[in-house]
Amino acid sequence: MRILVPVAILVLLLLGLPHAGAWFHAWQPDLSHPLYTRTSFPILTLAHLGLVVVATLIAVVIGLGLGILATRPAGRSLLPTVRAVAVIGQTIPPVAVLAIAVPLLGFGAAPTLLALVLYGVLPVLGQTVAGLDQVPPAALHAADGMGYGRWRRLLDVELPLAAGPIMAGVRLSAIVGVGTATIGSAVGATTLGSPIVEGLVGNNPAYVVQGALLVGALALSVDAMLGTVERRVRRQR
């Protein structure tokens, strides 16, 4: 039920908004084009979701790798530096990241993907470190007593026990990505931010509302799906 409600709302919006021009015209009768039609809403949603999925996967690989490195005896000294770099990446506004990235990567999805990855790494990194630090010492001693090597202990004991917090970081990273991806339309990326940006530029509040509704519904859907995965992972610990 937790998944079905937000997904049903998203589907209803995708099916209903293309036929809601009369409603928006009644709300804003002065608008000559009350319904966004430049690109279909399903295409915008899929493109938006695709960017978020790719960025989240990259952020998970980077954040998980850095978190594991920083919790190993040889890498403990790197933990403050790793955290500082991740925090600095979070403090840079997404618009600034795009402004820096566009001259290097051009317009479109690439600079948006870079911004999403920078913003998505910190939640995964922080939760990975927290999860691995919370592994009970008794479990580590038992693994050592059974002759587990460092890598086998990590894969068979530490990561499974830390999976709940790590999944929470992945969930947060994805949700942040859904919201942040909207600004990508300002540099030519195809996202649900397209009607929002065009509405702001053209003083068309109907476009802004249409984009915002879909972004909100998509965020709720992604949160519900990943939340279900997180709860199952925690129950299996």
URKA-V826843 format. One record per residue. N is the residue number from 0. RES is the residue in one letter. PHI is phi in degrees with one decimal (none if undefined). OMEGA is omega as a letter, one per 40 degrees, with the letter a starting at -180 (none if undefined). Layout:
# URKA-V826843
N	RES	PHI	OMEGA
N	RES	PHI	OMEGA
This chain:
# URKA-V826843
0	M	none	a
1	R	-62.8	i
2	I	-85.5	a
3	L	-63.3	a
4	V	-63.8	a
5	P	-65.6	i
6	V	-66.0	i
7	A	-63.3	i
8	I	-63.3	i
9	L	-61.9	a
10	V	-62.7	i
11	L	-62.5	i
12	L	-65.2	i
13	L	-63.9	i
14	L	-81.4	a
15	G	-90.5	a
16	L	-58.8	i
17	P	-60.9	a
18	H	-110.6	a
19	A	-103.6	a
20	G	-57.3	a
21	A	-64.6	i
22	W	-65.1	a
23	F	-68.7	i
24	H	-67.5	i
25	A	-66.4	i
26	W	-75.1	a
27	Q	-125.6	a
28	P	-65.4	a
29	D	-80.0	a
30	L	-81.3	i
31	S	-78.8	i
32	H	-130.8	a
33	P	-77.5	a
34	L	-119.3	i
35	Y	-71.6	a
36	T	-131.4	a
37	R	-60.8	i
38	T	-137.3	a
39	S	-66.6	a
40	F	-62.9	i
41	P	-60.9	i
42	I	-65.8	i
43	L	-61.0	a
44	T	-66.2	i
45	L	-65.2	i
46	A	-64.5	i
47	H	-61.8	a
48	L	-64.1	i
49	G	-61.6	i
50	L	-60.5	a
51	V	-65.4	a
52	V	-63.3	a
53	V	-62.5	a
54	A	-63.7	a
55	T	-66.6	i
56	L	-61.6	i
57	I	-64.5	i
58	A	-62.5	i
59	V	-64.8	i
60	V	-60.9	a
61	I	-67.9	a
62	G	-63.7	i
63	L	-65.4	i
64	G	-62.8	i
65	L	-66.5	i
66	G	-64.6	i
67	I	-64.9	i
68	L	-59.7	a
69	A	-72.4	i
70	T	-101.3	i
71	R	-84.0	a
72	P	-54.2	a
73	A	-72.6	a
74	G	-111.9	a
75	R	-58.1	a
76	S	-67.6	a
77	L	-86.0	a
78	L	-58.1	i
79	P	-59.9	a
80	T	-66.8	i
81	V	-61.6	i
82	R	-64.8	a
83	A	-63.7	i
84	V	-63.8	i
85	A	-65.1	i
86	V	-66.8	i
87	I	-61.0	i
88	G	-61.6	i
89	Q	-76.2	a
90	T	-79.8	i
91	I	-75.7	i
92	P	-60.8	i
93	P	-56.1	i
94	V	-62.9	i
95	A	-67.1	i
96	V	-60.2	i
97	L	-64.1	a
98	A	-62.9	i
99	I	-76.7	a
100	A	-78.1	a
101	V	-58.6	i
102	P	-61.5	a
103	L	-88.2	a
104	L	-108.8	a
105	G	84.2	i
106	F	-81.0	i
107	G	115.6	a
108	A	-77.4	a
109	A	-59.7	i
110	P	-64.5	i
111	T	-64.3	i
112	L	-62.0	i
113	L	-61.4	i
114	A	-62.8	a
115	L	-65.1	i
116	V	-65.1	i
117	L	-59.2	a
118	Y	-79.2	a
119	G	-90.6	a
120	V	-70.2	a
121	L	-58.3	i
122	P	-60.0	i
123	V	-67.8	i
124	L	-61.4	a
125	G	-61.5	a
126	Q	-72.7	i
127	T	-65.1	i
128	V	-62.5	a
129	A	-63.2	a
130	G	-64.7	a
131	L	-69.2	i
132	D	-70.5	a
133	Q	-90.6	i
134	V	-62.9	a
135	P	-59.0	i
136	P	-55.9	a
137	A	-60.9	i
138	A	-67.8	i
139	L	-67.5	i
140	H	-65.3	i
141	A	-64.2	i
142	A	-64.9	i
143	D	-63.6	i
144	G	-66.3	i
145	M	-86.3	i
146	G	83.8	i
147	Y	-68.6	i
148	G	-78.0	a
149	R	-61.0	a
150	W	-72.8	i
151	R	-67.3	i
152	R	-63.3	i
153	L	-64.3	a
154	L	-75.1	a
155	D	-94.7	a
156	V	-121.3	a
157	E	-67.6	a
158	L	-63.9	i
159	P	-60.1	a
160	L	-72.7	i
161	A	-96.0	a
162	A	-63.2	a
163	G	-61.6	i
164	P	-59.8	i
165	I	-62.4	i
166	M	-64.3	i
167	A	-63.1	i
168	G	-66.4	i
169	V	-62.9	i
170	R	-61.2	i
171	L	-64.7	i
172	S	-60.7	a
173	A	-66.6	a
174	I	-66.3	i
175	V	-60.5	i
176	G	-64.2	a
177	V	-60.7	a
178	G	-73.2	a
179	T	-70.9	a
180	A	-61.7	a
181	T	-61.7	a
182	I	-72.2	i
183	G	-61.3	i
184	S	-66.3	i
185	A	-69.3	i
186	V	-118.6	i
187	G	94.5	i
188	A	-77.3	i
189	T	-89.6	a
190	T	-143.8	i
191	L	-70.8	i
192	G	-77.0	a
193	S	-58.3	i
194	P	-65.1	i
195	I	-66.7	a
196	V	-63.9	i
197	E	-65.1	i
198	G	-66.7	i
199	L	-68.1	a
200	V	-68.1	a
201	G	-94.1	a
202	N	54.3	a
203	N	-120.9	a
204	P	-63.8	i
205	A	-64.0	i
206	Y	-61.7	a
207	V	-61.2	a
208	V	-63.8	a
209	Q	-62.6	i
210	G	-65.9	a
211	A	-65.0	i
212	L	-60.7	a
213	L	-70.4	i
214	V	-62.5	i
215	G	-63.0	a
216	A	-66.2	i
217	L	-66.6	i
218	A	-61.6	i
219	L	-63.5	a
220	S	-66.5	i
221	V	-63.5	i
222	D	-62.8	a
223	A	-65.8	a
224	M	-66.3	a
225	L	-70.3	i
226	G	-63.8	i
227	T	-64.4	i
228	V	-62.8	a
229	E	-60.8	a
230	R	-64.7	i
231	R	-65.4	i
232	V	-63.6	a
233	R	-67.9	i
234	R	-69.0	a
235	Q	-83.7	a
236	R	-68.4	none
